[in-house]
Amino acid sequence: MNKTHSTATFPVHVSVKNKCENIDATCLLGQFIEQASETFDLTLKEPLSGNKWDAEAVFAVPFAEREHIRIRFNIFASEMDYKYGQGLYFHMESAF
Protein backbone atom coordinates (compact mmCIF):
# COMPACT_ATOMS: atom_id res chain seq x y z
CA MET A 1 0.00 0.00 0.00
CA ASN A 2 1.27 3.46 -0.79
CA LYS A 3 0.76 6.36 1.57
CA THR A 4 -2.27 8.34 0.53
CA HIS A 5 -2.93 12.02 1.03
CA SER A 6 -6.41 13.43 1.27
CA THR A 7 -8.18 16.37 2.86
CA ALA A 8 -11.16 14.23 3.96
CA THR A 9 -10.15 12.26 7.06
CA PHE A 10 -11.69 9.60 9.22
CA PRO A 11 -10.94 9.84 12.97
CA VAL A 12 -10.46 6.62 14.91
CA HIS A 13 -10.06 5.86 18.61
CA VAL A 14 -7.78 2.92 19.37
CA SER A 15 -7.15 1.30 22.73
CA VAL A 16 -5.35 -1.62 24.30
CA LYS A 17 -6.27 -3.25 27.60
CA ASN A 18 -3.57 -5.45 29.08
CA LYS A 19 -3.82 -8.22 31.65
CA CYS A 20 -0.35 -9.66 30.91
CA GLU A 21 2.66 -9.04 33.11
CA ASN A 22 5.26 -9.22 30.34
CA ILE A 23 4.16 -6.33 28.09
CA ASP A 24 3.15 -2.68 28.37
CA ALA A 25 -0.09 -1.45 26.74
CA THR A 26 1.42 1.93 25.78
CA CYS A 27 4.37 0.19 24.11
CA LEU A 28 2.03 -2.02 22.09
CA LEU A 29 -0.17 0.84 20.95
CA GLY A 30 2.87 2.98 20.19
CA GLN A 31 4.27 0.17 18.08
CA PHE A 32 1.03 -0.05 16.10
CA ILE A 33 0.91 3.72 15.50
CA GLU A 34 4.56 3.74 14.39
CA GLN A 35 4.03 0.84 11.97
CA ALA A 36 0.78 2.28 10.62
CA SER A 37 2.35 5.70 10.03
CA GLU A 38 4.81 4.05 7.64
CA THR A 39 1.89 3.08 5.38
CA PHE A 40 -0.88 5.56 6.15
CA ASP A 41 -0.96 9.33 6.37
CA LEU A 42 -1.87 9.49 10.08
CA THR A 43 -2.77 12.71 11.84
CA LEU A 44 -2.62 12.41 15.62
CA LYS A 45 -5.68 14.04 17.20
CA GLU A 46 -5.18 12.92 20.82
CA PRO A 47 -1.71 11.68 21.69
CA LEU A 48 -0.98 8.23 23.00
CA SER A 49 -1.70 8.11 26.71
CA GLY A 50 -2.02 5.46 29.36
CA ASN A 51 0.06 3.07 31.37
CA LYS A 52 1.10 -0.59 31.43
CA TRP A 53 -2.52 -1.73 31.72
CA ASP A 54 -4.51 0.69 29.53
CA ALA A 55 -3.53 2.82 26.55
CA GLU A 56 -5.45 4.88 24.02
CA ALA A 57 -5.01 7.39 21.21
CA VAL A 58 -7.10 9.13 18.56
CA PHE A 59 -5.80 9.67 15.06
CA ALA A 60 -7.25 10.33 11.64
CA VAL A 61 -6.55 8.62 8.34
CA PRO A 62 -7.65 9.62 4.86
CA PHE A 63 -11.30 8.67 4.46
CA ALA A 64 -10.51 6.28 1.61
CA GLU A 65 -8.20 4.31 3.96
CA ARG A 66 -10.69 3.82 6.81
CA GLU A 67 -11.20 0.11 6.13
CA HIS A 68 -7.52 -0.55 5.44
CA ILE A 69 -6.46 0.85 8.83
CA ARG A 70 -9.04 -1.37 10.55
CA ILE A 71 -7.69 -4.42 8.73
CA ARG A 72 -4.12 -3.52 9.66
CA PHE A 73 -5.17 -3.03 13.31
CA ASN A 74 -6.86 -6.46 13.37
CA ILE A 75 -3.76 -8.09 11.89
CA PHE A 76 -1.56 -6.36 14.48
CA ALA A 77 -3.86 -7.50 17.31
CA SER A 78 -3.75 -11.06 16.05
CA GLU A 79 0.04 -10.99 15.82
CA MET A 80 0.34 -9.66 19.38
CA ASP A 81 -2.12 -12.27 20.70
CA TYR A 82 0.02 -14.96 19.10
CA LYS A 83 3.25 -13.46 20.47
CA TYR A 84 2.13 -12.69 24.04
CA GLY A 85 -0.83 -14.97 24.60
CA GLN A 86 -4.18 -14.22 26.14
CA GLY A 87 -4.92 -11.13 28.16
CA LEU A 88 -4.61 -8.43 25.51
CA TYR A 89 -7.74 -6.62 24.33
CA PHE A 90 -7.59 -4.39 21.25
CA HIS A 91 -10.36 -2.02 20.27
CA MET A 92 -10.86 0.41 17.40
CA GLU A 93 -13.90 2.58 16.74
CA SER A 94 -14.75 5.73 14.85
CA ALA A 95 -14.18 8.90 16.83
CA PHE A 96 -16.82 11.11 15.23
MMTF fields as JSON, N, C-alpha, C and O atoms, coordinates in Angstrom:
{
  "mmtfVersion": "1.0.0",
  "mmtfProducer": "UNKNOWN",
  "numBonds": 383,
  "numAtoms": 384,
  "numGroups": 96,
  "numChains": 1,
  "numModels": 1,
  "chainsPerModel": [1],
  "groupsPerChain": [96],
  "chainIdList": ["A"],
  "bondAtomList": [4, 2, 8, 6, 12, 10, 16, 14, 20, 18, 24, 22, 28, 26, 32, 30, 36, 34, 40, 38, 44, 42, 48, 46, 52, 50, 56, 54, 60, 58, 64, 62, 68, 66, 72, 70, 76, 74, 80, 78, 84, 82, 88, 86, 92, 90, 96, 94, 100, 98, 104, 102, 108, 106, 112, 110, 116, 114, 120, 118, 124, 122, 128, 126, 132, 130, 136, 134, 140, 138, 144, 142, 148, 146, 152, 150, 156, 154, 160, 158, 164, 162, 168, 166, 172, 170, 176, 174, 180, 178, 184, 182, 188, 186, 192, 190, 196, 194, 200, 198, 204, 202, 208, 206, 212, 210, 216, 214, 220, 218, 224, 222, 228, 226, 232, 230, 236, 234, 240, 238, 244, 242, 248, 246, 252, 250, 256, 254, 260, 258, 264, 262, 268, 266, 272, 270, 276, 274, 280, 278, 284, 282, 288, 286, 292, 290, 296, 294, 300, 298, 304, 302, 308, 306, 312, 310, 316, 314, 320, 318, 324, 322, 328, 326, 332, 330, 336, 334, 340, 338, 344, 342, 348, 346, 352, 350, 356, 354, 360, 358, 364, 362, 368, 366, 372, 370, 376, 374, 380, 378],
  "bondOrderList": [1, 1, 1, 1, 1, 1, 1, 1, 1, 1, 1, 1, 1, 1, 1, 1, 1, 1, 1, 1, 1, 1, 1, 1, 1, 1, 1, 1, 1, 1, 1, 1, 1, 1, 1, 1, 1, 1, 1, 1, 1, 1, 1, 1, 1, 1, 1, 1, 1, 1, 1, 1, 1, 1, 1, 1, 1, 1, 1, 1, 1, 1, 1, 1, 1, 1, 1, 1, 1, 1, 1, 1, 1, 1, 1, 1, 1, 1, 1, 1, 1, 1, 1, 1, 1, 1, 1, 1, 1, 1, 1, 1, 1, 1, 1],
  "groupList": [{"groupName": "MET", "atomNameList": ["N", "CA", "C", "O"], "elementList": ["N", "C", "C", "O"], "formalChargeList": [0, 0, 0, 0], "bondAtomList": [1, 0, 2, 1, 3, 2], "bondOrderList": [1, 1, 2], "singleLetterCode": "M", "chemCompType": "L-PEPTIDE LINKING"}, {"groupName": "ASN", "atomNameList": ["N", "CA", "C", "O"], "elementList": ["N", "C", "C", "O"], "formalChargeList": [0, 0, 0, 0], "bondAtomList": [1, 0, 2, 1, 3, 2], "bondOrderList": [1, 1, 2], "singleLetterCode": "N", "chemCompType": "L-PEPTIDE LINKING"}, {"groupName": "LYS", "atomNameList": ["N", "CA", "C", "O"], "elementList": ["N", "C", "C", "O"], "formalChargeList": [0, 0, 0, 0], "bondAtomList": [1, 0, 2, 1, 3, 2], "bondOrderList": [1, 1, 2], "singleLetterCode": "K", "chemCompType": "L-PEPTIDE LINKING"}, {"groupName": "THR", "atomNameList": ["N", "CA", "C", "O"], "elementList": ["N", "C", "C", "O"], "formalChargeList": [0, 0, 0, 0], "bondAtomList": [1, 0, 2, 1, 3, 2], "bondOrderList": [1, 1, 2], "singleLetterCode": "T", "chemCompType": "L-PEPTIDE LINKING"}, {"groupName": "HIS", "atomNameList": ["N", "CA", "C", "O"], "elementList": ["N", "C", "C", "O"], "formalChargeList": [0, 0, 0, 0], "bondAtomList": [1, 0, 2, 1, 3, 2], "bondOrderList": [1, 1, 2], "singleLetterCode": "H", "chemCompType": "L-PEPTIDE LINKING"}, {"groupName": "SER", "atomNameList": ["N", "CA", "C", "O"], "elementList": ["N", "C", "C", "O"], "formalChargeList": [0, 0, 0, 0], "bondAtomList": [1, 0, 2, 1, 3, 2], "bondOrderList": [1, 1, 2], "singleLetterCode": "S", "chemCompType": "L-PEPTIDE LINKING"}, {"groupName": "ALA", "atomNameList": ["N", "CA", "C", "O"], "elementList": ["N", "C", "C", "O"], "formalChargeList": [0, 0, 0, 0], "bondAtomList": [1, 0, 2, 1, 3, 2], "bondOrderList": [1, 1, 2], "singleLetterCode": "A", "chemCompType": "L-PEPTIDE LINKING"}, {"groupName": "PHE", "atomNameList": ["N", "CA", "C", "O"], "elementList": ["N", "C", "C", "O"], "formalChargeList": [0, 0, 0, 0], "bondAtomList": [1, 0, 2, 1, 3, 2], "bondOrderList": [1, 1, 2], "singleLetterCode": "F", "chemCompType": "L-PEPTIDE LINKING"}, {"groupName": "PRO", "atomNameList": ["N", "CA", "C", "O"], "elementList": ["N", "C", "C", "O"], "formalChargeList": [0, 0, 0, 0], "bondAtomList": [1, 0, 2, 1, 3, 2], "bondOrderList": [1, 1, 2], "singleLetterCode": "P", "chemCompType": "L-PEPTIDE LINKING"}, {"groupName": "VAL", "atomNameList": ["N", "CA", "C", "O"], "elementList": ["N", "C", "C", "O"], "formalChargeList": [0, 0, 0, 0], "bondAtomList": [1, 0, 2, 1, 3, 2], "bondOrderList": [1, 1, 2], "singleLetterCode": "V", "chemCompType": "L-PEPTIDE LINKING"}, {"groupName": "CYS", "atomNameList": ["N", "CA", "C", "O"], "elementList": ["N", "C", "C", "O"], "formalChargeList": [0, 0, 0, 0], "bondAtomList": [1, 0, 2, 1, 3, 2], "bondOrderList": [1, 1, 2], "singleLetterCode": "C", "chemCompType": "L-PEPTIDE LINKING"}, {"groupName": "GLU", "atomNameList": ["N", "CA", "C", "O"], "elementList": ["N", "C", "C", "O"], "formalChargeList": [0, 0, 0, 0], "bondAtomList": [1, 0, 2, 1, 3, 2], "bondOrderList": [1, 1, 2], "singleLetterCode": "E", "chemCompType": "L-PEPTIDE LINKING"}, {"groupName": "ILE", "atomNameList": ["N", "CA", "C", "O"], "elementList": ["N", "C", "C", "O"], "formalChargeList": [0, 0, 0, 0], "bondAtomList": [1, 0, 2, 1, 3, 2], "bondOrderList": [1, 1, 2], "singleLetterCode": "I", "chemCompType": "L-PEPTIDE LINKING"}, {"groupName": "ASP", "atomNameList": ["N", "CA", "C", "O"], "elementList": ["N", "C", "C", "O"], "formalChargeList": [0, 0, 0, 0], "bondAtomList": [1, 0, 2, 1, 3, 2], "bondOrderList": [1, 1, 2], "singleLetterCode": "D", "chemCompType": "L-PEPTIDE LINKING"}, {"groupName": "LEU", "atomNameList": ["N", "CA", "C", "O"], "elementList": ["N", "C", "C", "O"], "formalChargeList": [0, 0, 0, 0], "bondAtomList": [1, 0, 2, 1, 3, 2], "bondOrderList": [1, 1, 2], "singleLetterCode": "L", "chemCompType": "L-PEPTIDE LINKING"}, {"groupName": "GLY", "atomNameList": ["N", "CA", "C", "O"], "elementList": ["N", "C", "C", "O"], "formalChargeList": [0, 0, 0, 0], "bondAtomList": [1, 0, 2, 1, 3, 2], "bondOrderList": [1, 1, 2], "singleLetterCode": "G", "chemCompType": "PEPTIDE LINKING"}, {"groupName": "GLN", "atomNameList": ["N", "CA", "C", "O"], "elementList": ["N", "C", "C", "O"], "formalChargeList": [0, 0, 0, 0], "bondAtomList": [1, 0, 2, 1, 3, 2], "bondOrderList": [1, 1, 2], "singleLetterCode": "Q", "chemCompType": "L-PEPTIDE LINKING"}, {"groupName": "TRP", "atomNameList": ["N", "CA", "C", "O"], "elementList": ["N", "C", "C", "O"], "formalChargeList": [0, 0, 0, 0], "bondAtomList": [1, 0, 2, 1, 3, 2], "bondOrderList": [1, 1, 2], "singleLetterCode": "W", "chemCompType": "L-PEPTIDE LINKING"}, {"groupName": "ARG", "atomNameList": ["N", "CA", "C", "O"], "elementList": ["N", "C", "C", "O"], "formalChargeList": [0, 0, 0, 0], "bondAtomList": [1, 0, 2, 1, 3, 2], "bondOrderList": [1, 1, 2], "singleLetterCode": "R", "chemCompType": "L-PEPTIDE LINKING"}, {"groupName": "TYR", "atomNameList": ["N", "CA", "C", "O"], "elementList": ["N", "C", "C", "O"], "formalChargeList": [0, 0, 0, 0], "bondAtomList": [1, 0, 2, 1, 3, 2], "bondOrderList": [1, 1, 2], "singleLetterCode": "Y", "chemCompType": "L-PEPTIDE LINKING"}],
  "groupTypeList": [0, 1, 2, 3, 4, 5, 3, 6, 3, 7, 8, 9, 4, 9, 5, 9, 2, 1, 2, 10, 11, 1, 12, 13, 6, 3, 10, 14, 14, 15, 16, 7, 12, 11, 16, 6, 5, 11, 3, 7, 13, 14, 3, 14, 2, 11, 8, 14, 5, 15, 1, 2, 17, 13, 6, 11, 6, 9, 7, 6, 9, 8, 7, 6, 11, 18, 11, 4, 12, 18, 12, 18, 7, 1, 12, 7, 6, 5, 11, 0, 13, 19, 2, 19, 15, 16, 15, 14, 19, 7, 4, 0, 11, 5, 6, 7],
  "groupIdList": [1, 2, 3, 4, 5, 6, 7, 8, 9, 10, 11, 12, 13, 14, 15, 16, 17, 18, 19, 20, 21, 22, 23, 24, 25, 26, 27, 28, 29, 30, 31, 32, 33, 34, 35, 36, 37, 38, 39, 40, 41, 42, 43, 44, 45, 46, 47, 48, 49, 50, 51, 52, 53, 54, 55, 56, 57, 58, 59, 60, 61, 62, 63, 64, 65, 66, 67, 68, 69, 70, 71, 72, 73, 74, 75, 76, 77, 78, 79, 80, 81, 82, 83, 84, 85, 86, 87, 88, 89, 90, 91, 92, 93, 94, 95, 96],
  "secStructList": [7, 7, 7, 7, 7, 7, 1, 1, 3, 3, 3, 3, 3, 3, 3, 3, 3, 3, 7, 7, 1, 1, 7, 7, 2, 2, 2, 2, 2, 2, 2, 2, 2, 2, 2, 2, 2, 2, 2, 1, 7, 7, 3, 3, 3, 3, 3, 3, 3, 3, 7, 1, 1, 3, 3, 3, 3, 3, 3, 3, 3, 3, 4, 4, 4, 2, 2, 2, 2, 2, 2, 2, 2, 2, 2, 2, 2, 2, 2, 2, 2, 2, 2, 2, 7, 1, 7, 3, 3, 3, 3, 3, 3, 3, 7, 7],
  "xCoordList": [0.834, 0.0, 0.881, 1.857, 0.558, 1.272, 0.589, -0.616, 1.374, 0.761, -0.178, 0.132, -1.32, -2.275, -2.407, -2.211, -2.732, -2.926, -4.298, -4.64, -5.067, -6.413, -6.792, -6.263, -7.708, -8.179, -9.322, -9.541, -10.064, -11.155, -10.563, -9.962, -10.739, -10.152, -11.22, -12.345, -10.828, -11.693, -11.017, -9.979, -11.581, -10.943, -11.27, -12.405, -10.266, -10.455, -9.858, -8.824, -10.538, -10.065, -9.58, -10.324, -8.34, -7.779, -7.392, -6.968, -7.545, -7.15, -6.659, -6.993, -5.851, -5.352, -5.557, -5.183, -6.142, -6.267, -5.348, -5.338, -4.585, -3.57, -3.758, -3.894, -3.764, -3.822, -2.572, -2.503, -1.594, -0.348, 0.719, 0.739, 1.58, 2.664, 3.864, 4.637, 4.022, 5.258, 5.233, 6.129, 4.242, 4.155, 3.459, 2.704, 3.705, 3.148, 2.158, 2.496, 0.944, -0.095, 0.332, 0.062, 0.991, 1.417, 2.479, 2.499, 3.359, 4.37, 3.71, 4.081, 2.73, 2.03, 1.319, 1.446, 0.576, -0.172, 0.779, 0.53, 1.858, 2.87, 3.492, 3.76, 3.718, 4.27, 3.303, 3.717, 2.006, 1.026, 1.008, 1.026, 0.972, 0.914, 2.155, 2.056, 3.31, 4.556, 4.522, 4.865, 4.112, 4.029, 2.996, 3.248, 1.845, 0.779, 1.183, 0.803, 1.947, 2.349, 3.331, 3.538, 3.936, 4.812, 4.004, 4.515, 2.75, 1.895, 0.811, 0.49, 0.253, -0.883, -0.462, 0.49, -1.18, -0.964, -1.771, -2.895, -1.182, -1.872, -1.722, -0.668, -2.794, -2.768, -3.202, -4.351, -2.306, -2.618, -3.555, -3.242, -4.693, -5.68, -5.598, -5.707, -5.407, -5.183, -4.002, -4.062, -2.926, -1.711, -1.899, -2.817, -1.009, -0.981, -0.862, 0.008, -1.742, -1.697, -2.04, -2.624, -1.674, -2.018, -0.899, -0.04, -0.925, 0.06, 0.226, -0.205, 0.85, 1.098, -0.192, -0.201, -1.266, -2.52, -3.53, -4.301, -3.55, -4.514, -3.828, -3.078, -4.085, -3.533, -4.572, -5.392, -4.523, -5.446, -4.867, -3.968, -5.398, -5.015, -6.135, -6.945, -6.162, -7.096, -6.271, -5.482, -6.467, -5.8, -6.769, -7.817, -6.414, -7.249, -6.441, -5.228, -7.133, -6.551, -7.382, -8.527, -6.828, -7.647, -8.906, -8.85, -10.012, -11.299, -11.254, -11.832, -10.582, -10.507, -9.762, -9.891, -8.994, -8.204, -8.839, -8.207, -10.068, -10.69, -10.803, -10.615, -11.099, -11.203, -9.825, -9.636, -8.874, -7.521, -6.841, -6.115, -7.072, -6.459, -7.086, -6.397, -8.364, -9.035, -8.479, -8.243, -8.275, -7.691, -6.292, -5.944, -5.489, -4.121, -4.125, -3.294, -5.063, -5.171, -5.537, -4.973, -6.466, -6.858, -5.706, -5.531, -4.93, -3.757, -2.751, -2.209, -2.498, -1.562, -2.035, -1.236, -3.302, -3.86, -3.671, -3.298, -3.921, -3.751, -2.291, -2.003, -1.384, 0.041, 0.477, 1.266, -0.028, 0.341, -0.271, 0.357, -1.496, -2.115, -1.265, -1.035, -0.804, 0.021, 1.354, 1.829, 1.946, 3.253, 3.198, 4.058, 2.183, 2.131, 1.086, 1.108, 0.19, -0.832, -2.07, -2.247, -2.91, -4.179, -3.966, -2.926, -4.966, -4.921, -4.74, -4.639, -4.697, -4.608, -5.932, -6.465, -6.463, -7.74, -7.55, -7.206, -7.772, -7.587, -8.943, -9.848, -9.085, -10.36, -10.122, -9.263, -10.896, -10.863, -12.296, -13.126, -12.577, -13.901, -13.773, -12.765, -14.791, -14.751, -14.832, -15.439, -14.222, -14.183, -14.93, -14.523, -16.024, -16.822, -17.472, -18.188],
  "yCoordList": [-1.179, 0.0, 1.245, 1.314, 2.192, 3.464, 4.411, 4.318, 5.33, 6.358, 7.181, 7.497, 7.519, 8.338, 9.683, 9.791, 10.682, 12.02, 12.524, 12.492, 12.981, 13.431, 14.49, 14.508, 15.368, 16.367, 15.837, 16.327, 14.836, 14.226, 13.122, 12.175, 13.249, 12.256, 11.562, 12.04, 10.432, 9.604, 9.415, 8.758, 9.979, 9.842, 8.499, 8.028, 7.889, 6.618, 6.676, 7.3, 6.01, 5.86, 4.428, 3.492, 4.246, 2.916, 2.762, 3.717, 1.543, 1.298, -0.133, -1.03, -0.304, -1.621, -1.773, -0.894, -2.869, -3.251, -4.451, -5.373, -4.429, -5.446, -6.128, -5.465, -7.438, -8.22, -9.102, -9.96, -8.887, -9.658, -8.921, -7.69, -9.65, -9.045, -8.671, -7.781, -9.342, -9.216, -8.199, -8.206, -7.34, -6.335, -5.096, -5.166, -3.97, -2.677, -2.225, -2.213, -1.856, -1.449, -0.234, -0.183, 0.742, 1.928, 1.575, 2.149, 0.638, 0.194, -0.476, -0.223, -1.332, -2.018, -1.034, -1.109, -0.117, 0.842, 1.773, 2.132, 2.158, 2.979, 2.264, 2.874, 0.982, 0.172, 0.137, 0.269, -0.042, -0.054, 1.292, 1.331, 2.384, 3.715, 3.963, 4.507, 3.567, 3.736, 2.936, 3.459, 1.675, 0.838, 1.383, 1.437, 1.783, 2.284, 3.581, 3.82, 4.417, 5.696, 5.517, 6.44, 4.337, 4.049, 3.8, 3.976, 3.392, 3.077, 4.125, 4.463, 4.63, 5.557, 6.966, 7.161, 7.926, 9.333, 9.627, 10.124, 9.311, 9.492, 10.923, 11.542, 11.428, 12.711, 12.461, 12.092, 12.654, 12.41, 13.503, 14.691, 13.099, 14.038, 14.121, 15.209, 12.989, 12.92, 11.99, 10.825, 12.488, 11.678, 10.407, 10.285, 9.483, 8.231, 8.527, 9.286, 7.923, 8.106, 6.785, 5.898, 6.661, 5.462, 4.976, 5.744, 3.695, 3.069, 1.614, 1.234, 0.822, -0.586, -1.349, -2.28, -0.963, -1.733, -1.219, -2.009, 0.075, 0.685, 1.771, 2.584, 1.78, 2.825, 3.186, 2.358, 4.443, 4.881, 6.059, 6.752, 6.266, 7.39, 7.612, 6.723, 8.81, 9.131, 9.704, 10.63, 9.14, 9.674, 9.632, 8.99, 10.316, 10.332, 9.786, 9.975, 9.114, 8.615, 9.175, 9.575, 9.208, 9.625, 8.752, 7.545, 9.368, 8.673, 7.395, 6.378, 7.446, 6.277, 5.108, 3.974, 5.355, 4.306, 3.78, 3.011, 4.178, 3.821, 2.312, 1.834, 1.565, 0.107, -0.541, -1.536, 0.006, -0.55, -0.424, -1.327, 0.684, 0.845, -0.138, -0.662, -0.386, -1.367, -2.772, -3.523, -3.12, -4.422, -4.531, -5.551, -3.491, -3.517, -3.644, -4.352, -2.954, -3.032, -4.455, -4.97, -5.087, -6.46, -7.444, -8.371, -7.24, -8.094, -7.899, -8.872, -6.65, -6.357, -7.02, -7.64, -6.897, -7.496, -9.01, -9.6, -9.625, -11.063, -11.464, -12.451, -10.712, -10.992, -10.862, -11.673, -9.851, -9.656, -10.734, -11.176, -11.152, -12.268, -13.523, -14.238, -13.784, -14.96, -14.854, -15.833, -13.664, -13.462, -13.501, -14.11, -12.848, -12.689, -13.549, -13.669, -14.138, -14.974, -14.19, -13.04, -14.824, -14.218, -13.075, -12.972, -12.225, -11.129, -9.768, -8.769, -9.708, -8.429, -8.183, -9.078, -6.975, -6.617, -5.357, -4.297, -5.483, -4.393, -3.894, -4.687, -2.576, -2.019, -0.809, 0.031, -0.741, 0.411, 0.786, -0.074, 2.096, 2.581, 3.965, 4.644, 4.383, 5.73, 6.738, 6.474, 7.876, 8.897, 10.15, 11.266, 9.964, 11.114, 11.775, 12.764],
  "zCoordList": [0.0, 0.0, 0.0, 0.748, -0.801, -0.789, 0.171, 0.404, 0.73, 1.574, 0.702, -0.447, 1.266, 0.533, 1.233, 2.443, 0.473, 1.027, 0.595, -0.587, 1.552, 1.265, 2.289, 3.401, 1.908, 2.857, 3.703, 4.811, 3.203, 3.963, 4.835, 4.327, 6.16, 7.056, 7.88, 8.025, 8.407, 9.222, 10.572, 10.646, 11.654, 12.967, 13.607, 13.538, 14.229, 14.912, 16.317, 16.554, 17.226, 18.611, 18.738, 18.444, 19.173, 19.373, 20.836, 21.488, 21.338, 22.726, 22.889, 22.115, 23.93, 24.303, 25.801, 26.577, 26.199, 27.604, 27.794, 26.979, 28.868, 29.084, 30.432, 31.46, 30.419, 31.653, 31.781, 32.661, 30.905, 30.91, 31.71, 31.739, 32.339, 33.11, 32.234, 32.59, 31.099, 30.342, 29.205, 28.361, 29.165, 28.092, 28.615, 29.585, 27.984, 28.367, 27.289, 26.105, 27.69, 26.735, 25.92, 24.72, 26.535, 25.78, 24.746, 23.656, 25.078, 24.108, 22.907, 21.761, 23.181, 22.088, 21.173, 19.95, 21.765, 20.948, 20.204, 19.053, 20.857, 20.193, 19.008, 17.973, 19.163, 18.081, 16.905, 15.754, 17.192, 16.103, 15.377, 14.147, 16.121, 15.498, 14.644, 13.544, 15.145, 14.39, 13.091, 12.03, 13.168, 11.968, 10.982, 9.778, 11.493, 10.618, 9.933, 8.787, 10.618, 10.028, 8.876, 8.089, 8.771, 7.635, 6.37, 5.264, 6.522, 5.378, 5.147, 4.008, 6.242, 6.154, 6.545, 7.3, 6.025, 6.373, 7.641, 7.57, 8.805, 10.083, 10.581, 10.441, 11.16, 11.843, 13.276, 13.519, 14.217, 15.615, 16.127, 16.038, 16.656, 17.195, 18.711, 19.277, 19.375, 20.817, 21.004, 20.611, 21.598, 21.687, 22.502, 23.313, 22.26, 22.999, 24.486, 24.912, 25.265, 26.712, 27.372, 26.748, 28.629, 29.362, 30.247, 30.68, 30.505, 31.371, 30.92, 29.831, 31.767, 31.426, 31.142, 30.336, 31.793, 31.723, 30.713, 30.166, 30.451, 29.531, 28.712, 29.252, 27.418, 26.549, 25.499, 25.102, 25.054, 24.015, 23.247, 23.722, 22.06, 21.214, 20.201, 19.94, 19.641, 18.56, 17.421, 17.608, 16.245, 15.062, 13.899, 13.969, 12.841, 11.64, 10.472, 10.388, 9.587, 8.342, 7.196, 7.404, 6.0, 4.861, 4.787, 5.018, 4.469, 4.463, 3.622, 4.005, 2.503, 1.615, 2.259, 1.797, 3.304, 3.959, 5.245, 5.969, 5.537, 6.814, 7.017, 8.135, 5.986, 6.131, 6.185, 6.885, 5.462, 5.443, 6.809, 7.223, 7.505, 8.829, 9.814, 10.69, 9.68, 10.554, 10.305, 11.251, 9.057, 8.725, 9.308, 9.904, 9.14, 9.663, 11.19, 11.759, 11.851, 13.308, 13.741, 14.706, 13.041, 13.371, 13.169, 13.959, 12.121, 11.892, 13.017, 13.542, 13.388, 14.48, 15.775, 16.476, 16.093, 17.308, 17.294, 18.308, 16.169, 16.046, 16.243, 16.92, 15.661, 15.82, 17.284, 17.768, 17.984, 19.382, 20.279, 21.241, 19.962, 20.698, 20.559, 21.535, 19.348, 19.102, 19.856, 20.432, 19.845, 20.465, 21.991, 22.627, 22.584, 24.038, 24.737, 25.962, 23.992, 24.599, 24.981, 24.581, 25.753, 26.14, 27.118, 27.768, 27.204, 28.157, 27.53, 28.242, 26.213, 25.513, 24.804, 24.147, 24.935, 24.327, 23.487, 24.01, 22.206, 21.252, 20.793, 20.535, 20.691, 20.274, 19.371, 19.643, 18.303, 17.398, 17.063, 16.769, 17.112, 16.739, 16.139, 16.335, 15.412, 14.847, 15.988, 17.026, 15.781, 16.827, 16.395, 16.719, 15.664, 15.231, 16.421, 16.264]
}
